Amino acid sequence: MERLHAKQLGTSTPPESPQPVSPLHSAPGVPASSPAQVQTQPAHSIRREIRVWTRDLLIAIGLALVIIVFLYQPVKVEGTSMAPLLSDQERIFINKFVYRFEPIQRGDVVVFWYPLDRTKSFIKRVVGLPGESVEIRQGVVYVNNKVVPEPYVPAQYEDLSDFGPVRVPKDSFFVMGDHRISSNDSRVFGPVSSRYIYGRAVFAYWPVDHFGSLDSAEAKTK
């Protein structure tokens, strides 16, 4: 039995040597990938990323347009009554909802329906608040007998005449243009009711050299 076993071992077929496998062949049952298919995979990935970025960009633009349409309104300034802050034909955005969440403040540049003709809109700066006394002495504005600093009014735009004093009614505001010698404002048509004020100037976008914020805090220092 031992010799039979040894004979069987001696006459067994030697193991086959492994054969090199071509890179174009794959394991049985697995489809082979050609070099062209391998090379096109990165291209497909890049196109997919471009589609994702394009979709996200379009969504962002859509949301921005919705915000602009419903929260902001583009308007064109006509006239020079708010110079030098705003020039004739300048384009700005106004915030139409800001005063639903916060009160009107002194120094705000507001847009309102002209009290004598509600088909027209004016833009002026708030100087006097409800219940305050407003007086002008030789061009210097006094509110409740205290001088109001106005760095936004250049010397060449000052009106050195006198006015008042007047008491601002409840729910109304005394407004004036920064170009005092060329402004039709509360000195002429009186204080403006809050129900006529429908927005605050927040941003200038044209001409390019005026591009920037019109926030009241910033405007006070201009």
N, CA and C of each residue as an Amber inpcrd file, in Angstrom:
protein
   666
   0.8360000  -1.1920000   0.0000000   0.0000000   0.0000000   0.0000000
   0.8580000   1.2230000   0.0000000   1.9560000   1.1240000   0.7350000
   2.8090000   2.3030000   0.7730000   3.4130000   2.5520000  -0.5950000
   3.8450000   1.4390000  -1.3500000   4.4320000   1.6450000  -2.6670000
   3.4030000   2.1610000  -3.6530000   2.2130000   1.6470000  -3.5440000
   1.1570000   2.1480000  -4.4280000   0.9300000   3.6380000  -4.2060000
   0.9450000   3.9520000  -2.9900000   0.7440000   5.3590000  -2.6700000
   1.8940000   6.1850000  -3.2000000   3.1230000   5.6490000  -3.0490000
   4.2730000   6.3920000  -3.5480000   4.2480000   6.4620000  -5.0460000
   3.8210000   5.3390000  -5.7070000   3.7730000   5.3470000  -7.1590000
   2.7590000   6.3660000  -7.6770000   1.6720000   6.4280000  -6.9780000
   0.6530000   7.4130000  -7.3970000   1.1620000   8.8430000  -7.2640000
   1.9120000   9.0380000  -6.2230000   2.4700000  10.3830000  -6.0540000
   3.4900000  10.6760000  -7.1180000   4.2880000   9.6800000  -7.4860000
   5.3260000   9.9350000  -8.4550000   4.7800000  10.1250000  -9.8520000
   3.6570000   9.4960000 -10.1500000   3.1060000   9.6220000 -11.4960000
   2.0470000  10.7060000 -11.6250000   1.8130000  11.4740000 -10.5770000
   0.7810000  12.5440000 -10.6340000   1.2170000  13.6420000 -11.5750000
   0.2610000  14.3350000 -12.1540000   0.5400000  15.4190000 -13.1120000
   1.0480000  16.6510000 -12.3820000   2.1680000  17.1550000 -12.8710000
   2.6910000  18.3470000 -12.1830000   1.7130000  19.5070000 -12.3120000
   1.7230000  20.3990000 -11.3050000   0.7940000  21.5590000 -11.3520000
   1.1180000  22.4440000 -12.5330000   0.0740000  23.0190000 -13.0670000
   0.2500000  23.9070000 -14.2100000   0.8520000  25.2360000 -13.7640000
   1.6830000  25.7640000 -14.6260000   2.2680000  27.0820000 -14.3210000
   1.2260000  28.1550000 -14.6060000   1.1800000  29.1630000 -13.7590000
   0.1960000  30.2510000 -13.9910000   0.5050000  30.9820000 -15.2780000
  -0.5230000  31.2930000 -16.0380000  -0.3690000  32.0110000 -17.2930000
  -0.6310000  33.4980000 -17.0750000   0.1330000  34.3630000 -17.7160000
  -0.1220000  35.8240000 -17.5780000  -1.4930000  36.1860000 -18.1260000
  -2.1380000  37.0730000 -17.4240000  -3.4930000  37.4970000 -17.8000000
  -3.4100000  38.8400000 -18.4840000  -4.0060000  38.9530000 -19.6160000
  -4.0080000  40.2150000 -20.3570000  -4.8600000  41.2340000 -19.6250000
  -4.4370000  42.5010000 -19.5940000  -5.2460000  43.5270000 -18.9230000
  -6.5900000  43.7270000 -19.5660000  -6.7740000  43.2360000 -20.8070000
  -8.0580000  43.4130000 -21.4610000  -9.0360000  42.3300000 -21.0740000
  -8.5470000  41.2710000 -20.3480000  -9.4230000  40.1880000 -19.9390000
  -9.7870000  40.3570000 -18.4750000 -10.9320000  39.8780000 -18.1290000
 -11.3930000  39.9820000 -16.7470000 -11.7650000  38.6010000 -16.2690000
 -12.0910000  38.5240000 -15.0070000 -12.4910000  37.2490000 -14.4340000
 -13.7680000  36.7790000 -15.0880000 -13.9780000  35.4570000 -15.1120000
 -15.2000000  34.9250000 -15.7280000 -16.4400000  35.5180000 -15.0920000
 -17.3770000  35.9220000 -15.9170000 -18.6440000  36.4520000 -15.4090000
 -18.6040000  37.9410000 -15.1340000 -17.4190000  38.5890000 -15.2090000
 -17.3150000  40.0330000 -14.9420000 -17.0160000  40.7230000 -16.2460000
 -17.8550000  41.6890000 -16.6870000 -17.6060000  42.3520000 -17.9560000
 -16.3150000  43.1430000 -17.9200000 -15.6010000  43.1000000 -19.0060000
 -14.3280000  43.8100000 -19.0930000 -14.5490000  45.2740000 -19.3810000
 -13.6680000  46.1470000 -18.8610000 -13.7050000  47.5830000 -19.1060000
 -12.5980000  47.9420000 -20.0610000 -12.9780000  48.5920000 -21.1280000
 -11.9800000  49.0100000 -22.1010000 -11.2680000  50.2570000 -21.6110000
 -10.0680000  50.5590000 -22.1160000  -9.3640000  51.7860000 -21.7280000
 -10.1810000  53.0280000 -21.9980000 -10.9750000  53.0400000 -23.0780000
 -11.7800000  54.2230000 -23.3910000 -12.8270000  54.4680000 -22.3150000
 -13.4190000  53.3340000 -21.8070000 -14.4140000  53.4930000 -20.7470000
 -13.7860000  54.0200000 -19.4740000 -12.5870000  53.5260000 -19.1560000
 -11.9030000  53.9960000 -17.9500000 -11.5920000  55.4760000 -18.0490000
 -11.1990000  55.9410000 -19.2510000 -10.8260000  57.3390000 -19.4150000
 -12.0370000  58.2590000 -19.3650000 -13.2230000  57.7580000 -19.7540000
 -14.4000000  58.6240000 -19.7710000 -15.0350000  58.7970000 -18.4000000
 -14.6630000  57.9620000 -17.4300000 -15.2550000  58.0880000 -16.0980000
 -14.9620000  59.4360000 -15.4440000 -13.7100000  59.9330000 -15.4460000
 -13.4710000  61.2700000 -14.8760000 -14.2610000  62.3510000 -15.5850000
 -14.4200000  62.2600000 -16.8960000 -15.1740000  63.2690000 -17.6340000
 -16.6320000  63.2870000 -17.1810000 -17.2150000  62.0810000 -16.9930000
 -18.5890000  62.0140000 -16.4940000 -18.6960000  62.6460000 -15.1140000
 -17.7040000  62.3960000 -14.2620000 -17.7140000  62.9670000 -12.9130000
 -17.6590000  64.4860000 -12.9500000 -16.8240000  65.0470000 -13.8280000
 -16.7110000  66.5020000 -13.9430000 -18.0270000  67.1100000 -14.4180000
 -18.6490000  66.4710000 -15.4300000 -19.9250000  66.9920000 -15.9280000
 -21.0020000  66.9420000 -14.8640000 -20.9750000  65.8860000 -14.0520000
 -21.9600000  65.7730000 -12.9800000 -21.7660000  66.8930000 -11.9560000
 -20.5150000  67.1980000 -11.6150000 -20.2420000  68.2820000 -10.6650000
 -20.6700000  69.6270000 -11.2360000 -20.4370000  69.8140000 -12.5350000
 -20.8400000  71.0750000 -13.1660000 -22.3560000  71.2370000 -13.1040000
 -23.0870000  70.1530000 -13.3400000 -24.5490000  70.2190000 -13.2620000
 -25.0100000  70.5730000 -11.8550000 -24.3590000  70.0010000 -10.8420000
 -24.7350000  70.2870000  -9.4520000 -24.4650000  71.7500000  -9.1250000
 -23.2860000  72.2430000  -9.5230000 -22.9570000  73.6530000  -9.2580000
 -23.9180000  74.5880000  -9.9920000 -24.2490000  74.2510000 -11.2230000
 -25.1810000  75.0850000 -11.9850000 -26.5520000  75.1210000 -11.3260000
 -27.0160000  73.9560000 -10.8660000 -28.3050000  73.9160000 -10.1820000
 -28.3070000  74.7680000  -8.9330000 -27.2450000  74.6510000  -8.1140000
 -27.1640000  75.4340000  -6.8800000 -27.0940000  76.9260000  -7.1790000
 -26.3610000  77.2890000  -8.2490000 -26.2500000  78.7000000  -8.6110000
 -27.5910000  79.2620000  -9.0350000 -28.3460000  78.5040000  -9.8260000
 -29.6620000  78.9650000 -10.2590000 -30.6210000  79.1120000  -9.0810000
 -30.5400000  78.1940000  -8.1310000 -31.3870000  78.3010000  -6.9350000
 -31.0370000  79.5570000  -6.1450000 -29.7280000  79.8240000  -5.9910000
 -29.2990000  81.0100000  -5.2490000 -29.7640000  82.2910000  -5.9430000
 -29.6550000  82.3230000  -7.2780000 -30.1090000  83.4990000  -8.0240000
 -31.6170000  83.6780000  -7.8730000 -32.3510000  82.5790000  -7.9260000
 -33.7970000  82.6500000  -7.7610000 -34.2000000  83.1920000  -6.3980000
 -33.5320000  82.7000000  -5.3530000 -33.8360000  83.2020000  -4.0050000
 -33.4960000  84.6830000  -3.8800000 -32.3680000  85.0970000  -4.4720000
 -31.9800000  86.5080000  -4.4210000 -33.0210000  87.3860000  -5.1100000
 -33.5310000  86.9150000  -6.2510000 -34.5520000  87.6850000  -6.9620000
 -35.8370000  87.7880000  -6.1430000 -36.1920000  86.7090000  -5.4740000
 -37.3940000  86.7440000  -4.6240000 -37.2190000  87.7590000  -3.5020000
 -36.0470000  87.7580000  -2.8760000 -35.7850000  88.7060000  -1.7860000
 -35.8470000  90.1400000  -2.2960000 -35.2320000  90.3680000  -3.4670000
 -35.2180000  91.7270000  -4.0160000 -36.6340000  92.1850000  -4.3560000
 -37.4150000  91.3080000  -4.9630000 -38.7530000  91.6900000  -5.3930000
 -39.6670000  91.9720000  -4.2140000 -39.5920000  91.1380000  -3.1770000
 -40.5390000  91.2560000  -2.0740000 -40.0460000  92.1360000  -0.9240000
 -38.7500000  92.2530000  -0.7330000 -38.2340000  93.0460000   0.3770000
 -37.6610000  94.3830000  -0.0810000 -37.0900000  94.4080000  -1.2720000
 -36.4320000  95.6210000  -1.7450000 -37.0640000  96.0860000  -3.0530000
 -36.9370000  97.3790000  -3.2880000 -37.4840000  97.9530000  -4.5150000
 -36.4550000  98.9030000  -5.1100000 -36.1210000  98.7200000  -6.3930000
 -35.2080000  99.6700000  -7.0270000 -35.9500000 100.9520000  -7.3960000
 -35.3360000 102.0940000  -7.1280000 -35.9410000 103.3810000  -7.4720000
 -34.8780000 104.2860000  -8.0820000 -35.3400000 105.2470000  -8.8420000
 -34.4520000 106.2210000  -9.4600000 -34.6620000 107.5740000  -8.7990000
 -33.5820000 108.1980000  -8.3730000 -33.6510000 109.5070000  -7.7310000
 -33.7380000 110.5780000  -8.8150000 -34.6940000 111.4790000  -8.6480000
 -34.8270000 112.6020000  -9.5720000 -34.6610000 113.8970000  -8.7920000
 -33.7080000 114.7160000  -9.2340000 -33.4400000 115.9650000  -8.5360000
 -32.2030000 115.8750000  -7.6640000 -31.8500000 117.0040000  -7.0600000
 -30.6070000 117.0980000  -6.2760000 -30.8610000 117.4700000  -4.8170000
 -32.0850000 117.2790000  -4.3390000 -32.3970000 117.7190000  -2.9820000
 -31.6690000 116.9170000  -1.9050000 -31.1600000 115.7120000  -2.2760000
 -30.4300000 114.9060000  -1.2940000 -28.9300000 114.8640000  -1.5920000
 -28.4640000 115.7730000  -2.4410000 -27.0170000 115.8690000  -2.6900000
 -26.3330000 116.3690000  -1.4190000 -25.0950000 115.9370000  -1.1690000
 -24.2410000 115.1040000  -2.0150000 -24.4140000 113.5910000  -1.8140000
 -25.2790000 113.1690000  -0.8780000 -25.4550000 111.7320000  -0.6570000
 -26.0040000 111.0430000  -1.9040000 -27.0210000 111.6590000  -2.5020000
 -27.6580000 111.1030000  -3.6960000 -27.6700000 112.1510000  -4.7990000
 -27.3650000 111.7070000  -6.0080000 -27.3330000 112.6210000  -7.1430000
 -28.5210000 112.3740000  -8.0610000 -28.7600000 113.3140000  -8.9610000
 -29.8520000 113.1890000  -9.9150000 -29.6550000 111.9660000 -10.8050000
 -30.7180000 111.1900000 -11.0080000 -30.7330000 109.9770000 -11.8250000
 -29.9910000 108.7970000 -11.1850000 -29.6270000 108.9140000  -9.9330000
 -28.9590000 107.7940000  -9.2540000 -29.9590000 106.6740000  -8.9770000
 -29.4850000 105.4370000  -9.0630000 -30.3330000 104.2720000  -8.7920000
 -30.0040000 103.7010000  -7.4290000 -31.0520000 103.4340000  -6.6570000
 -30.8570000 102.9000000  -5.3040000 -31.8920000 101.8100000  -5.0310000
 -31.6370000 101.0420000  -3.9700000 -32.6140000 100.0940000  -3.4430000
 -33.1840000 100.6520000  -2.1500000 -34.4930000 100.4770000  -1.9690000
 -35.1120000 100.8280000  -0.6950000 -35.6620000  99.5600000  -0.0470000
 -35.6080000  99.5250000   1.2760000 -36.1720000  98.4170000   2.0460000
 -37.6200000  98.7580000   2.3650000 -38.5530000  97.9470000   1.8500000
 -39.9750000  98.2550000   2.0000000 -40.5860000  97.7360000   3.2980000
 -39.8540000  96.8680000   4.0110000 -40.4510000  96.2340000   5.1840000
 -39.7340000  96.5780000   6.4890000 -38.6720000  97.3650000   6.4080000
 -37.8500000  97.6030000   7.5940000 -38.6490000  98.2230000   8.7320000
 -39.6000000  99.1100000   8.4050000 -40.3210000  99.8110000   9.4680000
 -41.4840000  99.0050000  10.0380000 -41.6150000  97.7790000   9.5850000
 -42.5480000  96.8670000  10.2440000 -41.8960000  96.1950000  11.4480000
 -40.5660000  96.3000000  11.5020000 -39.8190000  95.6140000  12.5620000
 -39.0220000  96.5640000  13.4550000 -38.8320000  97.7920000  13.0140000
 -38.0880000  98.7510000  13.8340000 -38.6330000 100.1540000  13.5880000
 -38.4610000 101.0580000  14.5420000 -39.0290000 102.4070000  14.4000000
 -38.1980000 103.2820000  13.4590000 -38.8450000 104.3040000  12.9340000
 -38.1410000 105.3130000  12.1370000 -37.2590000 106.1270000  13.0740000
 -36.0230000 106.3460000  12.6680000 -35.0720000 107.0470000  13.5150000
 -34.5900000 108.3390000  12.8560000 -34.1220000 109.2590000  13.7000000
 -33.5390000 110.4790000  13.1770000 -32.3070000 110.1410000  12.3310000
 -32.1930000 110.7560000  11.1830000 -31.0840000 110.4800000  10.2890000
 -31.4180000 109.4990000   9.1950000 -32.5140000 108.7530000   9.3240000
 -32.9210000 107.8250000   8.2610000 -33.2610000 108.5920000   6.9890000
 -32.8320000 108.0440000   5.8550000 -33.2210000 108.5870000   4.5510000
 -34.4240000 107.7750000   4.0850000 -35.5960000 108.4160000   4.0590000
 -36.8420000 107.7020000   3.8330000 -37.4810000 108.1060000   2.5030000
 -38.2760000 107.1640000   1.9800000 -39.0630000 107.4110000   0.7740000
 -40.5320000 107.4240000   1.1770000 -41.2810000 108.4200000   0.6840000
 -42.6760000 108.5720000   1.1140000 -43.5030000 109.1730000  -0.0170000
 -44.8110000 108.9800000   0.1190000 -45.7430000 109.6170000  -0.8170000
 -45.8310000 111.0930000  -0.4920000 -45.6890000 111.9080000  -1.5150000
 -45.7730000 113.3610000  -1.3380000 -47.1440000 113.7170000  -0.7740000
 -47.2180000 114.3530000   0.3830000 -48.5250000 114.5940000   1.0370000
 -49.4960000 115.4050000   0.1870000 -48.9810000 116.2660000  -0.7070000
 -49.8640000 117.1040000  -1.5180000 -50.2470000 116.4550000  -2.8510000
 -49.6080000 115.3460000  -3.1790000 -49.9200000 114.6190000  -4.4220000
 -49.3960000 113.1950000  -4.2840000 -50.2620000 112.2780000  -3.9110000
 -49.8260000 110.9290000  -3.5830000 -49.4420000 110.0970000  -4.8070000
 -49.4930000 110.6990000  -5.9770000 -48.9860000 110.0000000  -7.1600000
 -47.4700000 110.1890000  -7.2820000 -46.8870000 111.0260000  -6.4390000
 -45.4590000 111.2930000  -6.4910000 -44.7820000 110.7760000  -5.2230000
 -43.5170000 110.3930000  -5.3530000 -42.7280000 109.9460000  -4.1990000
 -41.5640000 110.9070000  -3.9900000 -41.2600000 111.1730000  -2.7220000
 -40.1290000 112.0120000  -2.3490000 -39.1560000 111.1980000  -1.5100000
 -37.9050000 111.6600000  -1.4860000 -36.8990000 111.0490000  -0.6230000
 -36.2100000 112.1580000   0.1710000 -36.2380000 112.0380000   1.4910000
 -35.6690000 113.0630000   2.3710000 -35.0750000 112.3920000   3.6090000
 -34.4440000 113.2110000   4.4400000 -33.8640000 112.7120000   5.6810000
 -34.7350000 113.1230000   6.8700000 -34.9260000 112.1970000   7.8030000
 -35.7140000 112.4700000   8.9990000 -34.8970000 113.3440000   9.9540000
 -35.4970000 114.4600000  10.3510000 -34.8310000 115.4010000  11.2590000
 -35.5430000 115.4700000  12.6050000 -36.8790000 115.5110000  12.5690000
 -37.6510000 115.6070000  13.8110000 -38.5880000 114.4320000  13.9850000
 -38.6880000 113.9230000  15.2160000 -39.5350000 112.7730000  15.5390000
 -40.8550000 113.2330000  16.1550000 -41.8400000 112.3400000  16.2590000
 -43.1480000 112.7220000  16.8110000 -43.0190000 113.3670000  18.1980000
 -43.7250000 114.4850000  18.3600000 -43.7410000 115.1820000  19.6390000
 -42.5920000 116.1460000  19.8550000 -41.6020000 116.1810000  18.9790000
 -40.4510000 117.0650000  19.1550000 -40.7220000 118.4520000  18.5790000
 -39.9780000 119.4120000  19.0860000 -40.0390000 120.7830000  18.5830000
 -38.8450000 121.0110000  17.6540000 -39.1280000 121.4800000  16.4410000
 -38.0720000 121.7110000  15.4520000 -38.0040000 123.1960000  15.1260000
 -36.7850000 123.7120000  15.1520000 -36.5720000 125.1250000  14.8320000
 -35.2480000 125.2620000  14.0850000 -35.1940000 126.2260000  13.1590000
 -33.9670000 126.4940000  12.4140000 -33.5950000 127.9500000  12.6230000
 -32.3830000 128.1710000  13.0820000 -31.8800000 129.5250000  13.3160000
 -30.6160000 129.7320000  12.4910000 -30.7390000 130.5800000  11.4890000
 -29.6250000 130.8690000  10.5870000 -28.9850000 129.5790000  10.0320000
 -29.8550000 128.6610000   9.6750000 -29.3960000 127.4270000   9.0600000
 -29.0610000 126.3100000  10.0250000 -29.0030000 126.5940000  11.3170000
 -28.6820000 125.5720000  12.3210000 -29.9840000 124.9680000  12.8430000
 -30.0610000 123.6440000  12.8270000 -31.2730000 122.9440000  13.2430000
 -31.2360000 122.6840000  14.7490000 -32.3530000 123.0390000  15.3950000
 -32.5090000 122.7700000  16.8300000 -33.7150000 121.8520000  17.0160000
 -33.5280000 120.7980000  17.7780000 -34.6240000 119.9000000  18.1490000
 -34.7430000 119.9330000  19.6620000 -35.9040000 120.3730000  20.1430000
 -36.1210000 120.5670000  21.5820000 -35.0370000 121.4830000  22.1640000
 -34.7260000 122.5460000  21.3990000 -33.7520000 123.5750000  21.7890000
 -32.3160000 123.0590000  21.8830000 -32.0280000 121.9370000  21.2800000
 -30.6690000 121.4070000  21.2460000 -30.2020000 121.3070000  19.8010000
 -28.9540000 121.7070000  19.5700000 -28.4130000 121.6790000  18.2190000
 -28.2770000 120.2340000  17.7330000 -28.7090000 120.0010000  16.4930000
 -28.5640000 118.6850000  15.8780000 -27.3480000 118.7160000  14.9420000
 -26.2800000 117.9680000  15.2460000 -25.1220000 117.9330000  14.3350000
 -25.5360000 117.3490000  12.9850000 -25.1220000 117.9990000  11.8990000
 -25.4800000 117.5250000  10.5660000 -24.2510000 117.5120000   9.6540000
 -23.3560000 116.5490000   9.8420000 -22.1450000 116.4900000   9.0090000
 -22.4310000 116.1710000   7.5510000 -23.6460000 115.7010000   7.2480000
 -24.0140000 115.3520000   5.8810000 -24.4420000 116.5710000   5.0530000
 -24.5160000 117.7710000   5.6700000 -24.8900000 118.9890000   4.9440000
 -23.6430000 119.8450000   4.7410000 -23.0870000 119.8950000   3.5210000
 -21.9130000 120.7350000   3.2610000 -22.2520000 122.2160000   3.4250000
 -21.2470000 122.9910000   3.7210000 -21.4550000 124.4240000   3.9570000
 -22.1050000 125.1020000   2.7550000 -21.7240000 124.6910000   1.5370000
 -22.2660000 125.3450000   0.3450000 -23.7260000 124.9960000   0.0960000
 -24.2680000 123.9810000   0.8080000 -25.6630000 123.5900000   0.6410000
 -26.5540000 124.1020000   1.7720000 -26.0030000 124.8120000   2.7160000
 -26.7820000 125.2850000   3.8600000 -27.7430000 126.4040000   3.4460000
 -28.8830000 126.4400000   4.1250000 -29.8440000 127.5320000   3.9810000
 -29.8090000 128.3110000   5.2880000 -29.3400000 129.5330000   5.2310000
 -29.1010000 130.2970000   6.4550000 -30.3440000 131.0350000   6.9540000
 -31.5040000 130.7200000   6.4060000 -32.7310000 131.3770000   6.8600000
 -33.2420000 130.7280000   8.1460000 -34.2620000 131.3690000   8.7410000
 -34.8640000 130.8700000   9.9790000 -36.1790000 130.1540000   9.6730000
 -36.5570000 129.2720000  10.5880000 -37.8240000 128.5540000  10.4420000
 -38.2910000 128.1060000  11.8220000 -39.6310000 128.1700000  12.0130000
 -40.2280000 127.6340000  13.2380000 -40.1060000 128.5350000  14.4530000
 -40.2800000 127.9280000  15.6130000 -40.3880000 126.4850000  15.8850000
 -41.7660000 125.9040000  15.5580000 -41.7570000 124.5860000  15.2700000
 -43.0030000 123.8470000  15.0440000 -42.9450000 122.5650000  15.8660000
 -44.1260000 122.1150000  16.2700000 -44.2330000 120.8640000  17.0100000
 -44.6440000 119.7540000  16.0350000 -43.8720000 118.6720000  16.0400000
 -44.1810000 117.5580000  15.1390000 -45.3470000 116.7720000  15.7200000
 -46.4370000 116.5830000  14.9420000 -47.5980000 115.8490000  15.4610000
 -47.2770000 114.3860000  15.7450000 -48.1610000 113.7590000  16.4710000
 -48.0440000 112.3360000  16.7540000 -48.0810000 111.5390000  15.4520000
 -47.2540000 110.5060000  15.3760000 -47.1810000 109.6300000  14.2090000
 -46.7680000 110.3720000  12.9430000 -46.0240000 111.4590000  13.0860000
 -45.5320000 112.2040000  11.9370000 -44.0420000 112.5000000  12.1160000
 -43.3940000 112.9170000  11.0260000 -41.9540000 113.1530000  11.0490000
 -41.6120000 114.3990000  10.2350000 -40.6590000 115.1660000  10.7630000
 -40.1820000 116.3590000  10.0680000 -38.9970000 115.9390000   9.2150000
 -39.0970000 116.1560000   7.9040000 -38.0660000 115.6910000   6.9760000
 -37.5130000 116.8700000   6.1810000 -36.2300000 116.7710000   5.8430000
 -35.5970000 117.7890000   5.0030000 -34.5840000 117.1390000   4.0820000
 -34.3230000 117.8040000   2.9610000 -33.2720000 117.3620000   2.0670000
 -31.9210000 117.8710000   2.5550000 -30.8520000 117.1310000   2.2340000
 -29.5080000 117.5670000   2.6380000 -29.0670000 118.8060000   1.8760000
 -29.5840000 118.9760000   0.6630000 -29.2920000 120.1690000  -0.1300000
 -30.3170000 121.2390000   0.2580000 -30.0900000 121.8810000   1.3980000
 -31.1090000 122.7240000   2.0310000 -31.5940000 123.8760000   1.1520000
 -30.7200000 124.4460000   0.3360000 -31.1300000 125.5800000  -0.4840000
 -31.8730000 125.1430000  -1.7520000 -32.0230000 123.8300000  -1.9360000
 -32.7050000 123.3250000  -3.1320000 -33.5800000 122.1300000  -2.7820000
 -34.3780000 122.2690000  -1.7310000 -35.1860000 121.1420000  -1.2680000
 -36.5920000 121.5840000  -0.9010000 -37.5710000 120.8830000  -1.4720000
 -38.9780000 121.0470000  -1.1060000 -39.2720000 120.0090000  -0.0400000
 -39.4190000 120.4250000   1.2140000 -39.5210000 119.4750000   2.3220000
 -40.5110000 119.9440000   3.3680000 -40.3580000 119.4650000   4.6120000
 -41.3350000 119.7790000   5.6640000 -41.3910000 121.2610000   6.0000000
 -40.4150000 122.0320000   5.5900000 -40.4930000 123.4770000   5.7600000
 -41.5730000 124.0760000   4.8630000 -41.9420000 123.3270000   3.8110000
 -42.9530000 123.7990000   2.8630000 -44.2790000 123.0820000   3.0700000
 -44.2590000 121.7290000   3.0880000 -45.5190000 120.9720000   3.1380000
 -45.8020000 120.3710000   4.5130000 -44.9790000 120.6810000   5.5010000
 -45.2430000 120.2420000   6.8650000 -44.7330000 118.8340000   7.1500000
 -44.8900000 118.3830000   8.3860000 -44.4590000 117.0250000   8.7630000
 -45.2060000 115.9620000   7.9500000 -44.5580000 114.8190000   7.7870000
 -45.1070000 113.7180000   6.9810000 -45.6500000 112.6320000   7.9090000
 -46.8750000 112.2290000   7.6620000 -47.4830000 111.1570000   8.4580000
 -46.7450000 109.8420000   8.2090000 -46.6330000 109.0270000   9.2430000
 -45.9360000 107.7470000   9.1220000 -46.6050000 106.8240000   8.1130000
 -47.9080000 106.9990000   7.8810000 -48.5920000 106.1080000   6.9320000
 -48.1850000 106.3980000   5.4920000 -47.5530000 107.5510000   5.2530000
 -47.0760000 107.8710000   3.9050000 -45.6600000 107.3520000   3.6600000
 -44.9470000 107.0050000   4.7090000 -43.5580000 106.5560000   4.5680000
 -43.5590000 105.0530000   4.2880000 -42.9860000 104.6670000   3.1590000
 -43.0720000 103.2500000   2.7710000 -41.7180000 102.5860000   2.5530000
 -40.6320000 103.2400000   2.9090000 -39.3430000 102.5740000   2.7450000
 -38.1790000 103.4290000   3.2010000 -37.0390000 102.7760000   3.3680000
 -35.7960000 103.4560000   3.7370000 -34.7340000 103.1560000   2.6890000
 -34.0130000 104.1750000   2.2790000 -32.9240000 103.9890000   1.3180000
 -31.8060000 103.2070000   1.9900000 -31.3580000 102.1160000   1.3330000
 -30.3580000 101.2490000   1.9680000 -29.1190000 101.0240000   1.1250000
 -29.2490000 101.1470000  -0.2190000 -28.1000000 100.7750000  -1.0470000
 -28.1590000 101.4860000  -2.3890000 -27.0170000 102.0470000  -2.8010000
 -26.8960000 102.6680000  -4.1210000 -26.1300000 101.7240000  -5.0400000
 -26.6400000 101.5510000  -6.2750000 -25.9630000 100.6260000  -7.1860000
 -25.5750000 101.2610000  -8.5270000 -26.0250000 102.4930000  -8.7800000
 -25.6300000 103.1700000 -10.0080000 -25.7220000 104.6770000  -9.8150000
 -24.7070000 105.4270000 -10.2560000 -23.5050000 105.0080000 -10.9960000
 -22.5240000 104.2290000 -10.1120000 -21.5610000 103.5990000 -10.7790000
 -20.6710000 102.6810000 -10.0890000 -19.8790000 103.3820000  -8.9840000
 -19.5080000 104.6350000  -9.1940000 -18.6990000 105.3170000  -8.1810000
 -19.4940000 105.6540000  -6.9280000 -20.8180000 105.4760000  -6.9650000
 -21.6530000 105.6690000  -5.7740000 -22.0760000 104.3400000  -5.1620000
 -21.5690000 103.2360000  -5.7200000 -21.9550000 101.9050000  -5.2690000
 -21.6190000 101.7310000  -3.7870000 -22.6260000 101.3700000  -2.9850000
 -22.3630000 101.1440000  -1.5680000 -23.5880000 101.3490000  -0.7020000
 -23.4020000 101.1520000   0.5880000 -24.4940000 101.2110000   1.5660000
 -24.9460000 102.6410000   1.8020000 -26.2620000 102.7870000   2.0220000
 -26.8490000 104.0660000   2.4230000 -27.4430000 103.9560000   3.8220000
 -26.9250000 103.0160000   4.5930000 -27.3910000 102.8090000   5.9610000
 -27.3060000 104.1180000   6.7270000 -28.3210000 104.3800000   7.5440000
 -28.4040000 105.6770000   8.2340000 -27.1890000 105.9490000   9.1000000
 -26.6460000 104.8870000   9.7460000 -25.4840000 105.0820000  10.5990000
 -24.2940000 105.5650000   9.7910000 -24.1660000 105.0190000   8.5540000
 -23.0660000 105.4270000   7.6890000 -23.3570000 106.7890000   7.0890000
 -24.6130000 107.0370000   6.7180000 -24.9590000 108.2830000   6.0660000
 -24.7430000 109.4810000   6.9870000 -24.9160000 109.2770000   8.2720000
 -24.7380000 110.3880000   9.1980000 -23.3090000 110.9060000   9.2170000
 -22.3580000 110.0600000   8.8420000 -20.9590000 110.4700000   8.9010000
 -20.4470000 110.9550000   7.5520000 -21.2800000 110.8840000   6.4930000
 -20.8190000 111.2930000   5.1710000 -20.8180000 112.8170000   5.0560000
